[in-house]
Amino acid sequence: MRPDLCLRNAGRRYGLRGPWVLRGVDLAVGPGRLVRVEGANGSGKSTLLRLLAGIDAPSEGRITGRPARTAYVPERFPPALPFTAVGYLTHLGAVQGLSRAAAARAAREWLERLGAAAYAETPMARLSKGSSQKVAVAQALLAQPGLLVLDEAWTGLDTTARAELERAVAERTAAGGSVVFVDHDPRRLAGLSDATYAVRDGGVVRQEPSQTAAAPGPHVVVETQGPPDGRLPEEVRRTVSSAEETGPGAHRLSVPAPHSDVVLRALLTARPPWHVVSVAPQATAR
């Protein structure tokens, strides 16, 4: 397993004598973790995310353990680029180490998932703000990054694309990737974060669960049956909120609703596959 991504006494300022935006930051993000970052406008949230993603280098301190494949969705994405949507994504996929054929396939798959397949051949400069944002999200997910950094990435997306991005976050963490995100909506991935950090007064402070306003989101209960001596697939164990063994090979899983697709896919594609007995909202599950 890869090491944690760590910031040690990290600081960032712009210019040799500019004011410090962040200073003395210590933070660790482990594999498979989902981390939320909060803070007022102008507090330094985006600066912290840019340090984590490697877009900016720290002015002091150090960063270690960054995965080889790191992806970043900025708050503002430059749409006026001399490519079509699929051409741009194919180019970036090749830059990230995919073959041209694999990059082209991944580009079209993500455009389809995000509801932008109709705009694949449209020049980037002619895309609407919402379609440009879908391309921004797609470019970050092409090569299955070990670290995904999202700065207000849901802004401008329609309902379908927002839900698809939430599923993609679940897929990344279930596969052992790390995800760090900022979003203005406190209900975004509510109750699912492994840690929440607040940026204020140039520092970063870990929030205790009681300090976070967002309540846990809706869950579903999945009853599943595997081999008598079977161990739940790793992707499932990383994603569920709880797992209760109810008999030989039988489990009752409490799953965040946005992540249920990931859990069901992992169960059904396991070797040997697990039988899904039932799926029900947690409030009505028996």
Backbone bond lengths (Angstrom), bond angles and torsions (degrees), N, CA, C in turn:
res aa  C-N    CA-C-N  psi(-1)  N-CA   C-N-CA  omega(-1)  CA-C   N-CA-C  phi
1 M - - - 1.460 - - 1.525 109.02 -
2 R 1.337 115.97 140.19 1.450 119.54 -177.38 1.524 110.59 -70.11
3 P 1.345 118.24 157.36 1.459 121.08 179.41 1.524 111.63 -72.17
4 D 1.340 115.72 165.75 1.460 120.52 175.30 1.524 110.17 -65.58
5 L 1.326 115.36 149.01 1.457 121.31 167.52 1.527 106.75 -80.44
6 C 1.315 117.13 123.37 1.469 120.76 -172.92 1.521 111.98 -128.34
7 L 1.315 116.00 134.55 1.462 123.02 167.11 1.522 106.67 -104.14
8 R 1.340 116.98 128.92 1.456 122.22 -179.81 1.516 109.63 -122.08
9 N 1.345 115.43 112.89 1.469 121.38 178.46 1.526 111.01 49.45
10 A 1.333 115.77 39.73 1.466 120.91 -174.08 1.520 111.06 -82.10
11 G 1.317 115.55 142.87 1.456 121.93 176.38 1.509 109.95 -140.70
12 R 1.315 115.05 157.79 1.470 119.83 179.05 1.524 109.59 -145.80
13 R 1.322 114.16 128.80 1.453 120.05 168.69 1.514 108.34 -139.30
14 Y 1.317 116.07 161.15 1.461 121.42 -176.53 1.527 108.16 -108.87
15 G 1.344 114.53 116.17 1.459 119.60 -175.36 1.518 110.55 94.60
16 L 1.334 116.09 153.82 1.465 120.26 -176.55 1.515 112.97 -62.75
17 R 1.317 116.88 -32.45 1.463 120.06 -178.49 1.534 111.98 -120.70
18 G 1.301 116.46 17.04 1.453 119.30 179.39 1.517 111.84 -70.80
19 P 1.326 117.24 161.12 1.463 119.90 178.90 1.530 110.71 -66.90
20 W 1.315 115.93 149.79 1.450 120.71 178.37 1.529 109.41 -74.10
21 V 1.320 115.96 124.97 1.464 121.13 173.89 1.524 109.47 -81.86
22 L 1.329 116.30 -43.39 1.462 123.13 176.14 1.518 107.89 -135.01
23 R 1.324 116.05 147.27 1.466 118.81 176.30 1.521 110.05 -156.39
24 G 1.335 115.18 142.27 1.457 120.51 177.36 1.515 114.01 67.40
25 V 1.341 117.33 34.98 1.461 120.91 -175.83 1.524 110.25 -86.68
26 D 1.324 116.23 124.83 1.456 123.52 171.78 1.525 107.57 -119.00
27 L 1.311 115.97 124.39 1.465 120.22 -174.70 1.517 108.81 -157.38
28 A 1.323 116.95 140.76 1.461 121.58 177.94 1.526 109.10 -131.01
29 V 1.331 115.76 136.34 1.464 122.25 178.23 1.524 107.24 -125.85
30 G 1.318 116.99 114.59 1.450 121.16 -177.00 1.516 112.96 -87.43
31 P 1.325 117.80 165.34 1.469 121.93 176.23 1.525 111.22 -59.27
32 G 1.321 116.37 139.43 1.448 120.72 178.08 1.509 115.11 75.03
33 R 1.349 116.74 10.57 1.462 119.87 -176.65 1.521 111.45 -97.87
34 L 1.328 116.14 146.89 1.459 124.19 173.87 1.520 107.75 -112.25
35 V 1.326 116.96 120.12 1.457 122.37 -174.28 1.522 109.71 -122.39
36 R 1.300 115.97 127.84 1.476 122.30 176.56 1.522 109.04 -100.52
37 V 1.340 116.01 140.38 1.458 122.31 176.31 1.520 108.21 -118.87
38 E 1.330 116.49 128.68 1.457 122.34 -179.27 1.525 109.72 -121.39
39 G 1.326 115.25 164.56 1.457 120.06 177.24 1.510 110.80 157.07
40 A 1.339 115.37 160.61 1.459 120.21 179.53 1.524 110.36 -70.43
41 N 1.330 115.98 162.35 1.462 120.47 175.00 1.522 110.05 -58.17
42 G 1.335 115.41 133.09 1.455 119.51 179.57 1.510 114.74 81.48
43 S 1.331 117.86 5.49 1.470 120.28 -177.09 1.522 112.74 -77.93
44 G 1.341 117.56 -19.44 1.461 120.29 -178.70 1.516 113.79 116.23
45 K 1.334 117.60 12.30 1.472 120.34 -179.37 1.526 110.96 -60.03
46 S 1.334 116.20 -48.99 1.466 119.20 -178.22 1.519 111.44 -64.82
47 T 1.326 116.95 -35.52 1.463 120.09 176.72 1.526 110.62 -62.32
48 L 1.319 117.05 -42.03 1.462 120.82 178.22 1.525 110.40 -62.43
49 L 1.317 117.05 -44.07 1.462 119.82 -179.74 1.528 111.59 -65.01
50 R 1.328 117.15 -37.34 1.461 120.35 179.09 1.531 110.81 -67.48
51 L 1.339 117.32 -34.04 1.464 119.93 175.03 1.528 110.26 -65.76
52 L 1.315 116.59 -45.57 1.460 120.38 -179.52 1.523 111.27 -61.55
53 A 1.330 116.42 -41.11 1.465 120.74 -177.12 1.515 112.93 -77.79
54 G 1.332 118.22 -12.53 1.460 120.54 -178.33 1.513 113.11 84.87
55 I 1.334 118.42 10.12 1.458 121.35 175.96 1.518 109.67 -69.49
56 D 1.327 117.35 -41.60 1.463 123.64 174.89 1.524 109.08 -114.76
57 A 1.309 115.49 150.39 1.469 121.12 174.66 1.526 108.82 -97.51
58 P 1.318 118.06 147.69 1.465 119.11 177.52 1.529 111.41 -66.53
59 S 1.315 116.02 143.69 1.464 120.55 175.16 1.514 110.97 -76.20
60 E 1.314 116.58 -23.92 1.464 122.41 173.14 1.516 107.97 -152.42
61 G 1.330 116.35 164.25 1.457 120.42 -176.49 1.517 110.54 78.32
62 R 1.314 116.17 -168.73 1.460 119.01 -176.65 1.520 111.31 -148.17
63 I 1.327 114.63 160.85 1.464 123.62 177.92 1.522 107.10 -126.36
64 T 1.319 116.81 129.87 1.459 121.37 179.03 1.526 109.77 -130.66
65 G 1.335 115.82 158.49 1.460 121.13 172.66 1.508 115.31 81.01
66 R 1.337 118.01 15.27 1.464 118.48 178.90 1.520 109.29 -70.19
67 P 1.341 118.84 130.35 1.475 120.89 179.83 1.522 111.55 -61.63
68 A 1.331 114.91 154.74 1.464 119.88 -179.78 1.523 111.41 -61.50
69 R 1.338 116.12 -36.95 1.463 119.76 177.86 1.523 108.94 -106.27
70 T 1.310 115.14 108.53 1.454 122.52 179.49 1.519 108.49 -123.01
71 A 1.321 117.27 134.02 1.467 121.58 -177.84 1.524 109.36 -125.65
72 Y 1.330 114.96 148.37 1.463 121.43 -172.86 1.522 109.26 -139.22
73 V 1.317 116.70 130.38 1.460 121.82 171.97 1.521 107.11 -110.05
74 P 1.334 118.01 110.41 1.465 120.60 -177.13 1.526 111.84 -76.25
75 E 1.318 114.38 165.31 1.460 120.00 177.21 1.527 110.75 -65.12
76 R 1.320 116.82 -35.71 1.463 121.47 177.71 1.521 108.56 -124.68
77 F 1.307 115.73 123.87 1.458 121.43 -177.00 1.523 109.41 -105.52
78 P 1.346 119.17 129.74 1.474 120.45 -178.95 1.526 111.25 -75.64
79 P 1.344 118.06 107.47 1.473 119.47 -175.86 1.528 114.09 -82.19
80 A 1.332 118.19 -22.91 1.478 120.74 -172.85 1.519 110.37 -81.94
81 L 1.337 115.94 71.14 1.454 121.82 -179.77 1.529 109.03 -115.61
82 P 1.334 117.93 148.19 1.479 120.75 -174.07 1.525 113.19 -80.11
83 F 1.340 116.37 53.92 1.462 122.11 179.79 1.520 108.67 -141.49
84 T 1.327 116.10 158.91 1.459 119.65 160.11 1.523 107.11 -77.72
85 A 1.332 115.94 167.73 1.470 119.35 -179.40 1.524 110.90 -59.02
86 V 1.342 117.64 -49.29 1.459 119.93 -178.03 1.530 110.77 -70.32
87 G 1.322 117.99 -33.46 1.463 120.52 177.40 1.510 111.67 -64.49
88 Y 1.320 116.20 -42.24 1.469 120.64 178.66 1.529 110.81 -63.32
89 L 1.334 116.01 -46.27 1.465 119.39 -178.49 1.525 111.31 -66.17
90 T 1.329 117.09 -39.57 1.465 120.22 178.12 1.519 110.50 -62.88
91 H 1.328 116.77 -41.87 1.465 121.08 178.13 1.532 110.84 -61.16
92 L 1.331 116.52 -46.47 1.468 119.43 -178.78 1.523 111.26 -67.55
93 G 1.336 117.42 -37.76 1.456 119.54 177.15 1.510 111.87 -60.64
94 A 1.333 116.82 -39.75 1.471 120.32 177.17 1.519 110.87 -66.49
95 V 1.337 117.18 -38.88 1.463 120.74 176.93 1.529 110.49 -61.35
96 Q 1.330 116.39 -35.30 1.465 120.97 -178.17 1.525 113.01 -82.02
97 G 1.340 117.62 2.77 1.454 120.14 172.90 1.516 115.75 108.46
98 L 1.328 118.21 -0.75 1.456 120.12 177.17 1.531 109.92 -81.65
99 S 1.318 116.73 153.42 1.461 118.87 171.11 1.527 108.02 -68.16
100 R 1.341 116.62 160.97 1.458 119.13 -179.58 1.536 110.71 -59.61
101 A 1.312 116.67 -40.00 1.465 119.68 -179.27 1.525 110.74 -65.97
102 A 1.337 116.46 -45.12 1.467 120.16 179.71 1.526 110.66 -65.48
103 A 1.338 116.52 -38.84 1.458 120.29 178.74 1.522 111.14 -63.95
104 A 1.329 116.91 -41.65 1.465 120.61 179.30 1.528 110.96 -65.06
105 R 1.346 116.37 -40.37 1.469 119.47 178.60 1.528 110.33 -64.42
106 A 1.333 115.92 -47.14 1.463 119.74 -179.27 1.528 110.83 -62.72
107 A 1.338 117.35 -38.32 1.460 121.08 179.24 1.523 110.93 -59.55
108 R 1.322 116.54 -48.02 1.466 119.77 -178.21 1.524 111.51 -70.10
109 E 1.333 117.21 -34.78 1.463 119.84 177.98 1.526 111.37 -63.28
110 W 1.346 116.63 -43.53 1.461 119.43 -178.34 1.516 111.65 -73.04
111 L 1.298 117.81 -35.74 1.462 119.05 174.89 1.530 110.03 -62.84
112 E 1.334 116.83 -39.03 1.464 120.75 176.97 1.523 110.72 -63.83
113 R 1.314 117.05 -47.75 1.462 120.78 -178.22 1.521 111.81 -61.13
114 L 1.323 116.38 -36.06 1.464 120.41 -176.91 1.527 112.82 -89.50
115 G 1.325 117.14 3.21 1.454 120.45 177.41 1.513 114.37 76.78
116 A 1.344 117.00 29.22 1.463 120.91 -178.25 1.517 112.16 -122.95
117 A 1.337 117.81 18.14 1.465 120.29 -177.59 1.521 111.90 -61.00
118 A 1.331 117.56 -31.31 1.463 121.06 -178.44 1.522 112.27 -66.56
119 Y 1.330 116.62 -17.62 1.465 121.00 -177.08 1.525 112.42 -105.71
120 A 1.323 117.27 14.71 1.465 120.40 -175.21 1.521 112.33 -57.40
121 E 1.324 117.31 -39.99 1.461 120.93 -176.49 1.531 113.07 -97.31
122 T 1.320 116.78 9.60 1.463 121.00 -179.80 1.520 110.16 -82.45
123 P 1.330 119.09 133.89 1.465 120.84 175.28 1.532 110.82 -57.71
124 M 1.315 115.86 140.06 1.459 120.35 -177.69 1.530 112.01 -55.93
125 A 1.321 117.38 -37.21 1.460 120.90 -177.23 1.522 112.50 -65.15
126 R 1.334 117.69 -17.52 1.463 121.30 -178.34 1.526 112.98 -100.92
127 L 1.304 117.61 1.13 1.460 120.16 -179.60 1.525 110.54 -77.70
128 S 1.328 116.12 147.19 1.458 120.65 172.59 1.526 109.48 -69.47
129 K 1.330 116.43 168.41 1.466 120.28 179.33 1.532 110.98 -59.60
130 G 1.342 116.09 -42.08 1.461 119.26 -179.40 1.518 112.29 -65.86
131 S 1.343 116.89 -41.04 1.466 119.82 178.99 1.526 111.02 -68.62
132 S 1.336 116.89 -37.27 1.469 120.12 175.71 1.519 111.16 -60.73
133 Q 1.336 116.07 -38.60 1.452 119.33 179.91 1.529 110.93 -67.19
134 K 1.323 117.08 -34.34 1.467 119.90 176.30 1.526 110.71 -64.27
135 V 1.318 117.21 -38.66 1.463 120.55 176.13 1.526 110.09 -65.78
136 A 1.334 116.82 -39.08 1.467 120.60 178.02 1.521 111.19 -60.49
137 V 1.335 116.25 -41.46 1.459 120.27 178.68 1.530 110.17 -68.99
138 A 1.332 116.59 -43.28 1.462 120.30 -179.38 1.519 112.08 -59.72
139 Q 1.339 117.33 -41.29 1.468 119.22 -177.83 1.523 111.90 -63.65
140 A 1.336 116.13 -27.70 1.462 119.27 179.94 1.520 112.69 -78.43
141 L 1.325 117.70 -21.44 1.460 121.32 -173.41 1.519 113.66 -103.59
142 L 1.322 117.37 -5.28 1.461 121.88 -173.48 1.524 113.88 -53.92
143 A 1.324 115.81 -48.97 1.461 120.42 -168.64 1.520 113.44 -107.21
144 Q 1.357 116.93 24.68 1.464 121.60 176.57 1.528 111.27 51.45
145 P 1.332 117.27 67.28 1.467 120.61 -174.17 1.524 113.01 -66.21
146 G 1.325 115.28 149.48 1.458 120.79 173.72 1.510 112.12 -76.65
147 L 1.340 116.88 -22.93 1.460 122.70 175.22 1.516 107.68 -134.55
148 L 1.318 116.24 124.26 1.460 122.97 177.76 1.517 107.86 -116.53
149 V 1.337 116.87 122.11 1.460 122.50 -177.93 1.528 108.08 -116.57
150 L 1.326 116.22 122.89 1.467 122.26 -172.76 1.524 109.87 -121.60
151 D 1.314 116.55 113.90 1.468 122.13 179.72 1.526 108.48 -106.54
152 E 1.334 116.32 96.40 1.473 121.74 -177.69 1.538 110.72 54.69
153 A 1.322 116.95 40.09 1.459 121.18 -172.92 1.525 112.81 -68.46
154 W 1.334 118.57 -22.06 1.465 121.19 -179.09 1.532 112.22 -79.18
155 T 1.331 117.32 -16.82 1.461 120.62 -177.77 1.520 110.68 -61.93
156 G 1.325 116.96 128.43 1.463 121.76 178.39 1.513 114.35 90.65
157 L 1.325 118.34 -10.33 1.466 120.68 179.69 1.530 110.29 -84.22
158 D 1.319 116.03 148.64 1.459 119.54 174.06 1.527 109.41 -78.64
159 T 1.323 115.33 174.94 1.467 120.47 -173.77 1.527 112.24 -58.76
160 T 1.324 116.79 -43.13 1.463 120.52 -178.90 1.520 111.27 -63.85
161 A 1.317 116.84 -44.99 1.460 120.66 -179.05 1.527 111.46 -68.05
162 R 1.330 117.16 -36.00 1.472 119.16 177.11 1.523 110.46 -61.95
163 A 1.334 116.16 -44.18 1.471 119.75 178.81 1.522 110.61 -64.39
164 E 1.336 117.73 -37.68 1.459 120.81 -179.84 1.521 111.07 -66.71
165 L 1.319 117.03 -37.29 1.464 119.97 177.36 1.526 110.29 -66.05
166 E 1.326 117.23 -39.04 1.462 119.09 176.12 1.535 110.83 -61.57
167 R 1.342 116.89 -39.72 1.467 119.63 176.90 1.526 110.37 -64.60
168 A 1.327 116.94 -39.04 1.456 120.10 179.40 1.522 111.36 -64.30
169 V 1.330 117.16 -37.71 1.465 120.87 175.40 1.527 109.94 -60.60
170 A 1.332 116.21 -44.67 1.471 119.74 178.68 1.522 111.01 -62.11
171 E 1.320 117.24 -39.91 1.461 120.71 179.00 1.518 111.47 -63.88
172 R 1.320 116.76 -41.68 1.469 119.91 -178.28 1.526 110.56 -65.09
173 T 1.328 117.73 -47.35 1.464 119.27 -178.30 1.525 110.99 -69.25
174 A 1.337 117.41 -36.15 1.466 119.54 177.65 1.518 111.19 -64.10
175 A 1.337 117.12 -31.12 1.468 121.35 179.10 1.522 112.64 -84.76
176 G 1.338 117.25 3.28 1.459 120.47 177.92 1.510 114.37 96.66
177 G 1.324 117.77 2.78 1.456 120.49 176.58 1.521 111.34 -79.91
178 S 1.319 116.08 161.92 1.460 121.82 176.62 1.521 109.04 -105.49
179 V 1.326 116.29 143.82 1.458 121.53 178.19 1.525 108.29 -130.85
180 V 1.329 115.76 128.28 1.465 122.56 175.16 1.523 106.67 -121.31
181 F 1.338 117.00 130.17 1.454 118.15 -175.96 1.520 113.00 -141.75
182 V 1.323 113.81 153.09 1.465 123.95 170.14 1.514 106.23 -120.72
183 D 1.337 116.98 136.28 1.453 120.44 173.39 1.522 108.77 -152.42
184 H 1.328 115.92 140.99 1.460 120.10 -176.50 1.520 112.45 -72.88
185 D 1.346 116.94 -18.58 1.458 120.96 -177.88 1.527 109.58 -89.97
186 P 1.341 118.75 113.90 1.468 120.15 -178.79 1.520 113.18 -64.77
187 R 1.345 117.49 -14.02 1.464 120.11 179.59 1.523 111.86 -85.26
188 R 1.331 117.23 -9.05 1.467 120.04 -178.27 1.524 109.79 -65.32
189 L 1.327 116.73 119.81 1.466 123.14 -179.21 1.528 111.06 52.29
190 A 1.325 115.01 37.83 1.464 120.38 -175.50 1.514 111.57 -59.43
191 G 1.313 115.62 132.23 1.451 121.77 176.60 1.506 115.50 76.33
192 L 1.344 118.11 2.08 1.463 120.96 -175.54 1.520 113.19 -101.88
193 S 1.324 117.90 -15.79 1.467 120.51 -175.47 1.525 110.72 -68.97
194 D 1.333 115.28 141.25 1.458 120.34 174.03 1.524 111.00 -77.84
195 A 1.329 116.90 -24.85 1.459 121.54 178.24 1.520 108.40 -156.32
196 T 1.333 115.69 149.28 1.460 122.37 175.38 1.519 108.02 -127.59
197 Y 1.341 115.89 131.79 1.458 121.77 179.01 1.516 109.73 -118.98
198 A 1.319 116.36 140.46 1.461 122.36 176.09 1.520 108.82 -107.57
199 V 1.333 116.10 132.79 1.462 121.99 176.15 1.521 107.61 -100.76
200 R 1.331 116.13 120.31 1.467 120.26 178.13 1.514 109.61 -159.11
201 D 1.334 114.82 145.68 1.463 122.37 178.42 1.528 112.29 54.06
202 G 1.336 116.39 35.56 1.458 120.68 176.98 1.510 115.15 78.16
203 G 1.330 117.17 2.55 1.461 120.53 179.93 1.522 111.22 -122.38
204 V 1.325 115.41 174.55 1.463 122.07 179.81 1.522 107.73 -127.24
205 V 1.336 115.67 124.17 1.462 121.87 -174.93 1.524 109.05 -122.07
206 R 1.310 115.96 130.80 1.467 119.46 176.60 1.517 109.55 -73.65
207 Q 1.332 115.87 131.71 1.446 122.10 179.41 1.518 110.40 -88.96
208 E 1.318 116.29 135.79 1.455 119.97 172.68 1.525 108.80 -75.60
209 P 1.342 118.16 153.29 1.467 119.68 -177.93 1.520 113.54 -51.63
210 S 1.332 117.66 -36.10 1.464 120.26 -178.84 1.510 112.46 -69.60
211 Q 1.355 117.61 -17.51 1.453 120.90 -178.33 1.520 112.53 -86.19
212 T 1.326 117.66 -14.18 1.458 120.26 -177.16 1.512 109.18 -90.51
213 A 1.319 116.19 134.88 1.456 121.24 -172.60 1.522 112.53 -79.31
214 A 1.311 117.93 -26.60 1.463 120.22 -172.49 1.523 111.22 -72.78
215 A 1.312 115.93 131.26 1.461 120.99 176.45 1.517 109.73 -84.37
216 P 1.335 116.76 157.12 1.464 118.58 177.39 1.530 110.97 -56.72
217 G 1.317 115.62 140.00 1.450 120.67 -179.85 1.515 111.29 -77.93
218 P 1.336 117.16 177.45 1.473 120.96 -178.76 1.516 111.49 -64.47
219 H 1.321 115.14 145.82 1.460 122.72 178.50 1.525 109.93 -122.07
220 V 1.305 115.36 159.95 1.460 121.53 169.95 1.520 107.72 -121.91
221 V 1.330 114.87 156.21 1.462 121.22 177.18 1.525 107.70 -108.29
222 V 1.320 115.57 125.57 1.459 122.37 178.94 1.522 108.08 -112.31
223 E 1.327 116.04 120.54 1.467 121.47 172.92 1.529 106.65 -96.02
224 T 1.328 116.09 125.56 1.463 119.32 -175.48 1.520 110.80 -137.16
225 Q 1.316 115.52 151.64 1.463 122.26 -179.40 1.520 108.96 -128.17
226 G 1.328 116.31 123.37 1.449 122.30 176.87 1.513 110.84 -120.06
227 P 1.322 117.22 -167.62 1.460 120.51 176.37 1.526 110.25 -58.39
228 P 1.340 118.30 148.35 1.473 120.80 -177.53 1.521 113.54 -52.54
229 D 1.335 116.55 -35.49 1.460 119.28 179.99 1.531 110.86 -107.84
230 G 1.337 115.90 21.44 1.461 120.23 -174.28 1.518 112.49 -75.37
231 R 1.342 114.65 148.15 1.459 122.27 175.63 1.528 107.22 -108.25
232 L 1.328 116.10 134.47 1.457 119.22 -179.04 1.524 110.48 -55.20
233 P 1.339 118.34 139.29 1.466 120.06 177.99 1.525 111.77 -55.54
234 E 1.322 115.86 147.51 1.457 121.47 -177.00 1.529 111.86 -56.25
235 E 1.325 117.51 -42.07 1.465 120.28 179.74 1.520 111.27 -60.11
236 V 1.328 116.60 -36.30 1.466 120.68 179.58 1.521 109.69 -68.70
237 R 1.325 116.97 -47.34 1.465 120.23 -176.95 1.522 111.67 -63.50
238 R 1.343 116.88 -31.02 1.461 119.49 178.41 1.529 112.70 -73.86
239 T 1.338 116.96 -23.55 1.454 120.84 -168.81 1.521 113.81 -100.07
240 V 1.337 117.83 -33.99 1.462 120.16 -174.31 1.523 111.15 -72.31
241 S 1.330 115.12 154.67 1.467 120.12 174.15 1.520 110.83 -80.44
242 S 1.330 116.22 -33.97 1.464 119.89 176.77 1.518 108.79 -157.25
243 A 1.325 115.51 155.47 1.460 121.98 178.98 1.528 108.32 -139.43
244 E 1.328 116.34 122.09 1.462 122.12 179.97 1.521 109.07 -114.72
245 E 1.329 116.66 125.74 1.463 120.24 177.20 1.518 108.19 -81.24
246 T 1.333 116.48 119.22 1.465 121.60 -175.39 1.522 113.31 -104.70
247 G 1.315 117.00 -3.26 1.457 121.88 179.83 1.513 108.58 175.74
248 P 1.345 117.90 178.61 1.463 119.67 178.82 1.531 111.33 -58.92
249 G 1.326 116.08 109.53 1.457 121.60 179.66 1.511 114.57 78.47
250 A 1.335 118.30 -3.53 1.472 121.75 -177.69 1.524 110.20 -99.24
251 H 1.324 116.14 137.64 1.455 120.72 -179.51 1.525 110.65 -137.44
252 R 1.333 114.97 148.22 1.459 122.37 169.55 1.532 107.00 -111.17
253 L 1.333 115.68 118.76 1.460 121.89 -173.87 1.518 110.20 -109.97
254 S 1.306 116.69 133.13 1.458 121.79 170.57 1.519 107.20 -99.66
255 V 1.334 116.27 119.21 1.464 121.54 -169.56 1.529 109.68 -125.58
256 P 1.340 118.98 130.34 1.461 119.55 171.61 1.531 109.80 -55.79
257 A 1.313 116.99 130.85 1.469 120.56 -173.98 1.529 113.30 -53.37
258 P 1.365 119.81 -42.11 1.469 118.01 179.95 1.526 113.86 -64.01
259 H 1.351 116.90 -17.11 1.454 121.02 -175.70 1.526 112.64 -104.28
260 S 1.326 117.37 4.99 1.461 119.29 -175.10 1.527 112.21 -64.02
261 D 1.342 117.05 -35.83 1.470 119.37 178.08 1.523 111.56 -58.60
262 V 1.322 115.96 -40.84 1.460 120.73 -178.17 1.527 110.11 -64.17
263 V 1.329 116.36 -44.65 1.465 120.81 -178.65 1.525 110.74 -65.56
264 L 1.324 117.55 -45.76 1.458 120.30 -178.99 1.527 111.08 -63.70
265 R 1.335 116.67 -41.08 1.467 119.50 178.99 1.524 110.67 -63.31
266 A 1.341 116.39 -41.82 1.466 119.84 -179.23 1.522 111.41 -65.23
267 L 1.330 117.40 -38.07 1.458 120.62 178.95 1.531 111.49 -67.28
268 L 1.321 115.98 -44.28 1.464 120.14 -173.63 1.524 112.86 -77.29
269 T 1.332 117.42 -21.92 1.470 119.92 179.95 1.526 112.35 -101.03
270 A 1.342 117.16 1.77 1.467 120.14 176.63 1.529 109.19 -65.67
271 R 1.333 115.60 158.94 1.458 121.19 178.02 1.523 109.17 -121.54
272 P 1.361 117.93 109.17 1.471 127.38 -2.79 1.529 110.56 -73.86
273 P 1.343 118.14 157.41 1.459 120.01 -177.72 1.522 111.64 -69.85
274 W 1.320 115.04 153.11 1.452 121.75 175.59 1.519 108.92 -93.23
275 H 1.315 116.12 146.63 1.466 121.19 177.40 1.527 108.69 -88.59
276 V 1.327 117.10 126.55 1.460 121.87 175.63 1.518 108.19 -90.31
277 V 1.326 115.66 110.36 1.471 121.14 -175.62 1.508 111.06 -77.19
278 S 1.347 117.34 -45.31 1.458 120.78 -178.17 1.517 109.93 -160.00
279 V 1.325 114.46 156.08 1.465 123.04 174.65 1.512 106.41 -136.78
280 A 1.339 116.57 127.31 1.462 119.26 -178.17 1.515 109.71 -149.98
281 P 1.344 117.75 150.25 1.466 119.59 173.65 1.527 110.25 -56.35
282 Q 1.293 117.60 143.62 1.468 120.84 -173.67 1.530 111.36 -61.27
283 A 1.316 117.47 -35.30 1.451 119.57 -177.22 1.527 112.85 -65.61
284 T 1.359 116.16 -27.47 1.473 118.96 -176.56 1.514 113.12 -112.82
285 A 1.363 117.00 -0.76 1.463 119.62 -178.18 1.513 110.15 -67.82
286 R 1.345 116.00 142.60 1.457 120.62 178.12 1.511 109.72 -108.40
